[in-house]
Amino acid sequence: MIDIHSHILPGVDDGAQTLEHSVEMAKAAVEDGIHTIIATPHHQNGKYNNDKHSILHQVGTLNENLKNYDIPLTVLPGQETRIHGDMIDSLQADEILSLTNQGKYIFVEFPSDAVPRYSKQLLFDIQLEGYQPIIVHPERNRQIIQHPSLLYNMVSRGAYTQITAASLTGRFGKNIKKFTHQLIEANLTHLIASDAHNTTSRGFCMTDAYDVLRENYGSSMVYLFAENAAYLVEGEGLAADTPLEIKKKKKLLGLF
């Protein structure tokens, strides 16, 4: 398997804190069936800043260490950038790291409880710059859960999304699990990843997530998500079906 979202780099954010923790995560990833993983440390989220060149250096160092430990895991560079008004300037200044450093796909993270008003236009502007934005874990965004049309409008205009494996398996609760399934059924998501931060509370569970996909939607859906991860790493276009709107049921008041 390919895992496109992780916090495996040591000491750079709220993921692995030491090299030993990174090695533990690498072993856990391999045990879960992962052979390639993208390190995507937080950037510009108000607490952590990890610039492109430091990430490239740290990924190289981690790969050398994993080779010394004889762990069969390839780590690729990436970055989880919090959406901000200067993203286009940052892209033009070569400060934002695309996934695998191939210059096509970039992660865009929203605040957990809101979608900034300028998001739809900024995502479109990112595409005009020649990049493909991927909205990470939209199923855990409070405003998107309440107003899924926000995500539909962005996906309809060319944005991709990535759901979290633990959301699909129910580790973030029943409501997020239900909404994650709704996103899949409405063709509003295209990739699945661990977003692993450690080996305990925020582990990988990619195998479990693919089992849930297979059980609920069949092998074709497993193939779609797995192939999209491979397409991303290879810099090719992602497979995407026509997005559908999620209809939110209105609460009825009074007796009938």
C-alpha positions as CSV (number, residue, x, y, z in Angstrom):
1,M,0.0,0.0,0.0
2,I,0.9,3.6,-0.4
3,D,0.1,6.1,2.4
4,I,0.1,9.7,1.2
5,H,-0.3,11.5,4.5
6,S,1.7,11.0,7.6
7,H,3.6,12.8,10.4
8,I,6.6,10.4,10.5
9,L,9.4,13.0,10.4
10,P,10.9,13.3,13.9
11,G,10.7,16.5,16.0
12,V,9.0,18.8,13.5
13,D,5.3,18.9,14.5
14,D,2.9,16.9,16.7
15,G,3.8,13.6,15.1
16,A,6.9,11.5,15.8
17,Q,9.0,13.4,18.4
18,T,12.3,11.5,18.1
19,L,14.1,9.3,15.5
20,E,13.2,6.3,17.7
21,H,9.5,7.2,17.4
22,S,9.9,7.6,13.6
23,V,11.5,4.1,13.4
24,E,8.6,2.7,15.5
25,M,6.1,4.3,13.1
26,A,8.0,2.9,10.1
27,K,7.9,-0.6,11.5
28,A,4.1,-0.2,12.2
29,A,3.6,1.0,8.7
30,V,5.3,-2.0,7.2
31,E,3.3,-4.3,9.4
32,D,0.1,-2.7,8.1
33,G,1.2,-3.4,4.5
34,I,2.6,0.0,3.6
35,H,5.7,0.1,1.4
36,T,5.7,3.8,0.5
37,I,4.7,6.7,2.7
38,I,4.7,10.5,2.2
39,A,5.9,12.6,5.1
40,T,3.6,15.6,5.3
41,P,4.5,17.7,8.3
42,H,2.3,20.7,9.3
43,H,3.1,24.1,7.7
44,Q,1.7,27.5,8.4
45,N,-0.9,26.3,10.9
46,G,-0.1,28.8,13.5
47,K,2.1,26.5,15.5
48,Y,4.4,24.7,13.1
49,N,6.3,25.9,10.1
50,N,8.2,23.4,8.0
51,D,9.7,24.9,4.8
52,K,10.2,22.9,1.7
53,H,14.0,22.6,1.8
54,S,14.2,21.5,5.4
55,I,11.6,18.8,4.7
56,L,13.6,17.5,1.7
57,H,16.7,17.3,3.9
58,Q,14.9,15.5,6.8
59,V,13.3,13.0,4.4
60,G,16.7,12.1,3.0
61,T,18.1,11.6,6.5
62,L,15.1,9.5,7.6
63,N,15.5,7.2,4.6
64,E,19.1,6.7,5.4
65,N,18.3,5.7,8.9
66,L,15.5,3.3,7.8
67,K,18.0,1.7,5.4
68,N,20.4,1.2,8.3
69,Y,17.6,-0.4,10.4
70,D,16.7,-2.6,7.4
71,I,13.1,-1.4,7.3
72,P,11.6,-1.8,3.8
73,L,9.8,1.6,3.7
74,T,10.4,4.4,1.3
75,V,9.6,7.9,2.6
76,L,8.7,10.6,0.1
77,P,8.5,14.3,0.8
78,G,5.3,16.3,1.3
79,Q,3.8,19.1,3.3
80,E,0.4,19.7,4.9
81,T,-0.1,23.4,4.4
82,R,-2.9,25.3,6.3
83,I,-4.8,27.4,3.9
84,H,-3.9,31.1,4.0
85,G,-4.3,34.2,1.9
86,D,-0.6,34.3,0.7
87,M,-0.5,30.7,-0.6
88,I,-0.2,31.8,-4.2
89,D,2.8,34.0,-3.3
90,S,4.3,31.1,-1.4
91,L,3.9,28.8,-4.4
92,Q,5.5,31.3,-6.7
93,A,8.3,31.8,-4.2
94,D,8.9,28.0,-4.2
95,E,8.2,27.8,-0.4
96,I,5.4,25.2,-0.6
97,L,6.4,21.6,-1.2
98,S,4.2,19.5,-3.6
99,L,3.6,15.9,-2.7
100,T,6.7,13.8,-3.7
101,N,8.2,17.1,-4.9
102,Q,6.9,16.6,-8.4
103,G,5.2,19.9,-8.7
104,K,1.6,18.8,-9.3
105,Y,-0.4,17.9,-6.2
106,I,-0.4,19.9,-3.0
107,F,-2.2,19.4,0.3
108,V,-4.5,22.1,1.6
109,E,-5.7,21.9,5.2
110,F,-8.7,23.9,6.6
111,P,-9.1,24.9,10.2
112,S,-11.0,22.1,12.0
113,D,-14.1,24.2,12.6
114,A,-14.4,26.5,9.5
115,V,-13.9,27.0,5.8
116,P,-12.5,30.5,5.1
117,R,-14.7,32.5,2.7
118,Y,-11.9,32.8,0.2
119,S,-11.3,29.1,0.0
120,K,-13.1,28.3,-3.2
121,Q,-11.4,31.1,-5.2
122,L,-8.0,30.3,-3.7
123,L,-8.3,26.6,-4.7
124,F,-9.2,27.7,-8.2
125,D,-6.2,30.1,-8.3
126,I,-4.0,27.3,-7.2
127,Q,-5.2,25.3,-10.2
128,L,-4.4,28.3,-12.5
129,E,-0.8,28.1,-11.2
130,G,-0.6,24.6,-12.5
131,Y,-1.2,22.7,-9.3
132,Q,-3.9,20.2,-8.2
133,P,-5.1,21.0,-4.6
134,I,-6.1,18.1,-2.4
135,I,-8.3,19.1,0.6
136,V,-7.2,16.9,3.6
137,H,-9.7,15.2,6.0
138,P,-12.8,17.3,5.0
139,E,-14.9,14.7,7.0
140,R,-13.5,16.2,10.2
141,N,-14.3,19.8,9.4
142,R,-17.3,21.0,11.4
143,Q,-18.5,23.5,8.8
144,I,-18.3,21.0,6.0
145,I,-20.2,18.4,8.0
146,Q,-23.0,21.0,8.6
147,H,-22.9,22.4,5.0
148,P,-21.6,19.7,2.7
149,S,-22.5,21.8,-0.3
150,L,-19.3,23.8,0.5
151,L,-17.2,20.7,-0.4
152,Y,-19.4,19.9,-3.4
153,N,-18.8,23.3,-4.9
154,M,-15.0,23.0,-4.5
155,V,-14.8,19.5,-5.8
156,S,-17.0,20.5,-8.8
157,R,-14.4,23.2,-9.6
158,G,-11.6,20.7,-9.7
159,A,-10.3,20.2,-6.1
160,Y,-9.6,16.7,-4.9
161,T,-10.1,15.4,-1.3
162,Q,-8.5,12.9,1.0
163,I,-10.3,11.1,3.8
164,T,-8.6,9.6,6.9
165,A,-8.5,5.8,7.4
166,A,-9.5,6.2,11.1
167,S,-12.5,8.2,10.1
168,L,-13.8,5.4,7.9
169,T,-13.2,2.8,10.6
170,G,-15.0,4.8,13.2
171,R,-12.1,5.7,15.5
172,F,-13.2,9.4,15.4
173,G,-16.8,8.5,16.3
174,K,-20.0,7.5,14.7
175,N,-21.0,10.8,13.2
176,I,-17.6,11.3,11.4
177,K,-17.8,7.7,10.2
178,K,-21.3,8.2,8.8
179,F,-20.2,11.5,7.1
180,T,-17.1,9.8,5.6
181,H,-19.3,7.1,4.0
182,Q,-21.5,9.9,2.6
183,L,-18.5,11.5,1.0
184,I,-17.6,8.2,-0.6
185,E,-21.1,7.5,-1.9
186,A,-21.4,11.1,-3.3
187,N,-18.0,10.8,-5.1
188,L,-16.7,13.7,-3.0
189,T,-13.4,12.0,-2.1
190,H,-10.7,10.5,-4.1
191,L,-7.9,9.3,-1.7
192,I,-7.5,7.6,1.6
193,A,-4.5,8.0,4.0
194,S,-3.6,7.3,7.6
195,D,-2.6,10.8,8.8
196,A,-0.7,8.8,11.3
197,H,1.0,10.7,14.1
198,N,2.2,7.8,16.3
199,T,1.7,4.1,16.9
200,T,-0.9,4.4,19.7
201,S,-3.7,7.0,19.6
202,R,-3.1,8.1,15.9
203,G,-1.8,5.0,14.1
204,F,-2.1,3.7,10.6
205,C,-5.1,1.3,10.3
206,M,-4.9,1.4,6.5
207,T,-5.6,-2.3,6.1
208,D,-8.7,-2.0,8.3
209,A,-9.9,1.0,6.2
210,Y,-9.5,-0.9,2.9
211,D,-11.4,-3.8,4.5
212,V,-14.3,-1.5,5.3
213,L,-14.2,-0.2,1.7
214,R,-14.3,-3.7,0.3
215,E,-17.1,-4.8,2.7
216,N,-19.3,-1.8,1.9
217,Y,-18.5,-0.9,-1.7
218,G,-16.7,-3.9,-3.2
219,S,-13.3,-4.4,-4.7
220,S,-13.8,-1.8,-7.4
221,M,-13.8,1.0,-4.8
222,V,-10.7,-0.5,-3.1
223,Y,-9.0,-0.5,-6.5
224,L,-10.0,3.1,-7.2
225,F,-8.5,4.5,-4.0
226,A,-5.4,2.3,-4.2
227,E,-4.8,3.3,-7.8
228,N,-5.3,7.0,-7.1
229,A,-2.5,6.8,-4.5
230,A,-0.2,5.3,-7.1
231,Y,-1.3,7.8,-9.7
232,L,-0.4,10.6,-7.2
233,V,3.0,9.2,-6.5
234,E,3.6,8.9,-10.3
235,G,2.4,12.4,-11.0
236,E,-0.5,11.2,-13.1
237,G,-4.1,12.3,-13.1
238,L,-6.5,10.9,-10.5
239,A,-9.6,9.0,-11.3
240,A,-12.7,10.8,-10.3
241,D,-16.5,10.2,-10.8
242,T,-19.0,13.0,-11.1
243,P,-19.5,14.6,-7.7
244,L,-23.0,14.5,-6.2
245,E,-24.6,16.8,-3.6
246,I,-25.3,15.4,-0.1
247,K,-28.8,16.2,0.9
248,K,-29.0,17.1,4.5
249,K,-32.3,16.2,6.1
250,K,-34.2,19.1,7.7
251,K,-35.4,18.7,11.2
252,L,-39.2,19.0,11.4
253,L,-40.8,20.8,14.3
254,G,-44.2,20.2,15.7
255,L,-46.7,17.3,15.6
256,F,-48.4,16.0,12.5
